């Protein structure tokens, strides 16, 4: 299966400004709390969160980052994220698609939350290579994905296997629950 067509996301946001209930779901609240607890550093110099959607996780990450680049491809989601994050001068919200418009920055945190399974194996492998290229030794890569059934190209578990296969990343935290998986990798070498 190829990567998810971008029209899928346009349709989802056209029907509902928060199509996955990021603001109201108890599943999301629990997952966000564990996601933040998984991070081993109190502060990050330059973080990147592609696929930020309406910015709910971004808002939780912002206080821990000197700079956070939060991106998405859907203008209405970005408008919500921009409004939600306007109090944070350290957050930049941009319209960017990955892998084709990957930023040229060097990051010490890259957050792949609920996006990796939308890509096919080859594209996700390319994205992980971009993560590694924009990471210095010790940079953390956080993966958080639903483990249930989907019609996406990959499952959450398979997406994490693809990320874990990159020899430049070493998994330092692995948290597995029935509904989701959280992994934290560090850039080695």
Buried (B, 14 or more C-beta within 10 A) or exposed (E): EEBBEEEEBBEBBEEEBBBBEBBEBEEBEEBBEBBBEBBEEEEBBBBBBBBBBBBBBBBEBBEBBEBBBBBBBBEEBBBBBBEBBEEBEBBBBBEBEBBEEBBEEEBBBBBBBBBBBBBBBEBBBBBBBBBBEBBEEEBBBBBBBBBEEBEBBBBBEBBBBBBBEBEBBEBEBBBEEEEBBBBBBBBBE
